[in-house]
Amino acid sequence: MSDLAQSKDSSHTALANAMQAHLETLRESICRELATIPPPVPACDVNFNRLLEDRAGVVDELQKLAKLRAAAYGATDLLGFARACAWLDSGMKARIEQVLGATQD
């Protein structure tokens, strides 16, 4: 493998790792917040239900990222994931766009 190809693979892996770490941190934060809420009245606690939905959304994105990483993926795939992921903040998306935008497969 050429130095350029290795560098490209390394940057893809680093960005995928950063996205995964961001999503894992977000999921853990939501779980901690859920643990501090007193037991809800079923279907009546709006904040609790929102947090459950948020956690499910983040877990779904983590599963999508894991599937992407298990397959042969490239810059286009990572950009597509980042652009579609509602749970990556604008700073993370801008960083991914900056690194990968000019290095399309």
C-alpha positions as CSV (number, residue, x, y, z in Angstrom):
1,M,0.0,0.0,0.0
2,S,1.4,3.4,-0.9
3,D,2.1,6.1,1.7
4,L,-0.8,8.1,0.3
5,A,-3.2,5.2,0.6
6,Q,-2.1,4.5,4.2
7,S,-2.4,8.1,5.1
8,K,-5.9,8.2,3.6
9,D,-6.9,5.0,5.5
10,S,-5.5,6.4,8.7
11,S,-7.4,9.7,8.4
12,H,-10.6,7.8,7.7
13,T,-10.1,5.6,10.7
14,A,-9.3,8.6,12.9
15,L,-12.5,10.4,11.8
16,A,-14.6,7.3,12.3
17,N,-13.1,6.9,15.7
18,A,-13.8,10.6,16.5
19,M,-17.4,10.2,15.4
20,Q,-17.8,7.0,17.4
21,A,-16.3,8.6,20.5
22,H,-18.6,11.7,20.1
23,L,-21.7,9.5,19.9
24,E,-20.6,7.2,22.8
25,T,-20.0,10.3,25.0
26,L,-23.4,11.6,24.1
27,R,-25.1,8.3,24.8
28,E,-23.3,8.0,28.2
29,S,-24.4,11.6,29.0
30,I,-28.0,10.8,28.2
31,C,-27.8,7.6,30.3
32,R,-26.4,9.5,33.3
33,E,-29.2,12.1,33.0
34,L,-31.8,9.3,32.8
35,A,-30.4,7.8,36.0
36,T,-30.9,11.0,37.9
37,I,-34.5,11.4,37.1
38,P,-37.0,10.1,39.6
39,P,-39.2,7.2,38.5
40,P,-41.7,8.6,36.0
41,V,-45.4,8.1,35.7
42,P,-45.6,5.9,32.6
43,A,-46.1,7.9,29.4
44,C,-46.5,11.1,31.4
45,D,-43.0,12.3,32.0
46,V,-42.1,14.3,28.8
47,N,-38.5,14.8,29.7
48,F,-37.9,11.1,30.6
49,N,-39.6,10.0,27.3
50,R,-37.5,12.5,25.3
51,L,-34.3,11.2,26.9
52,L,-35.3,7.6,26.0
53,E,-36.0,8.7,22.4
54,D,-32.7,10.6,22.3
55,R,-30.8,7.6,23.6
56,A,-32.4,5.3,21.1
57,G,-31.5,7.7,18.3
58,V,-27.9,7.9,19.3
59,V,-27.7,4.1,19.6
60,D,-29.2,3.8,16.1
61,E,-26.5,6.1,14.7
62,L,-23.8,4.1,16.6
63,Q,-25.1,0.9,15.0
64,K,-25.1,2.5,11.5
65,L,-21.5,3.7,12.1
66,A,-20.5,0.2,13.2
67,K,-22.0,-1.4,10.0
68,L,-20.2,1.2,7.9
69,R,-16.9,0.5,9.6
70,A,-17.4,-3.3,9.2
71,A,-17.7,-2.8,5.4
72,A,-15.1,-1.3,3.1
73,Y,-15.8,2.4,3.5
74,G,-14.2,5.5,2.1
75,A,-14.4,9.3,2.4
76,T,-17.7,9.4,0.5
77,D,-19.3,7.0,3.0
78,L,-18.0,8.9,6.0
79,L,-19.2,12.2,4.6
80,G,-22.6,10.8,3.9
81,F,-22.9,9.4,7.4
82,A,-21.7,12.7,9.0
83,R,-24.1,14.8,6.9
84,A,-27.0,12.6,7.7
85,C,-26.3,12.1,11.4
86,A,-28.5,14.4,13.5
87,W,-26.3,13.7,16.6
88,L,-23.0,15.1,15.4
89,D,-22.7,18.8,16.2
90,S,-21.8,21.4,13.6
91,G,-18.2,21.6,14.8
92,M,-17.7,17.9,14.3
93,K,-19.4,18.0,10.9
94,A,-17.3,20.9,9.8
95,R,-14.1,19.1,10.8
96,I,-15.1,16.0,8.9
97,E,-16.1,18.1,5.9
98,Q,-12.7,20.0,6.0
99,V,-10.7,16.8,6.2
100,L,-12.6,14.6,3.8
101,G,-14.3,17.2,1.5
102,A,-11.2,17.6,-0.6
103,T,-10.2,13.9,-0.6
104,Q,-13.2,12.2,-2.1
105,D,-12.6,8.6,-3.1
